[in-house]
Amino acid sequence: MDMKELLYEGKAKELYETDDPDTLWVKYKNQATAGNGAKKETIEGKGKLNNQITSLLFEKLKEKGIPSHFIKQLSETEQLIQKVEMFPLEVVVRNVAAGSFSRRLGVEEGKELSFPVLEFYLKKDELNDPIINEDHVKELALAAEGEVVKIKNQALEINQVLLKLFKEMNIRLVDFKLEFGKTSDGSIVLADEISPDTCRLWDLDTNDRLDKDVFRKDLGDIIPLYQEVLTRLNQL
Ligand code: C5P
C-alpha cells in the first residue's frame, strides 16, 4: 500500500489517500490543542502514544464485536483506516460528572452519574462545537433518525466495554468523546480516535488525572501520564 496526497489535516492527525480508494493512511501529530485551538503546543512523543493507545483500544473493541474504521497499525505514529463518510457529530458519554457537564449544570466534579449520560455536539470549529439535541440533529440533517439510534446504541455498548477494560487497568473512565462514520455500504462504524486526548481517565486509587485535562489546565507534562495509560493497556 502506498501513501498518496494529503486529504485532510486536523489538529491531531493528518489523513492521506492511498492507492486503494477505500483506504486512508493516518499520521498522528505531536500537536496538542485546547479551547478549540486557543492553546496550542508541540509535545514530542504525543503522536506515537495516542496512535498506539487508539490502535490497541480499537483492536480490543473489535474483539468484542464493535466495528470501527481501524484496519491496522503501520508504525509508531501511523495507521491504515477504512475511508468513511464522517457524521459531523461528537458523541460524548459520561459516567462521572466533570468538565463542561459540571460547569454547565453545577454538578460537583467526581459525582458518579446514575446512568451513562449521552450528549451530542455539532462538529463546527467556527461555532465552538455547540452542544445540540436530537431535534437539532434531525433539523440540520446531520444523521437520519435510524442512524441516530444506531449511533447511540453503539456509543453505550462501547462505554460498557471500555468501563470494564479501564477498570482492569485501575482507571476510572469518567467520560469520553466518540465520532462515527458511514461506510460505502451504509453501515455505521466507530471512527477517529480513543486516547487520553479524548477521554477523562482518573487513577482509581489516587484520583490522579491521566489525560489531556493536565494540558488544558497547565498542570504538568502529559507524556508520562499517556505512557502510563499505554503501559497499563499493554499489561492487560
Ligand atoms: O469538555 P467536556 O467536559 O464537554 O468533555 C467531555 C469529554 O469529551 C472529555 O473526555 C473530553 O476529553 C472529550 N472531548 C474531546 N474533544 C472535544 C470536546 C471534548 O475529545 N472537542
Boltz pocket constraint, residues with backbone or C-beta under 6 A from the ligand:
constraints:
  - pocket:
      binder: B
      contacts: [[A, 90], [A, 92], [A, 93], [A, 98], [A, 99], [A, 100], [A, 101], [A, 129], [A, 175], [A, 176], [A, 177], [A, 196], [A, 197], [A, 198], [A, 199], [A, 200], [A, 212]]
      max_distance: 6.0
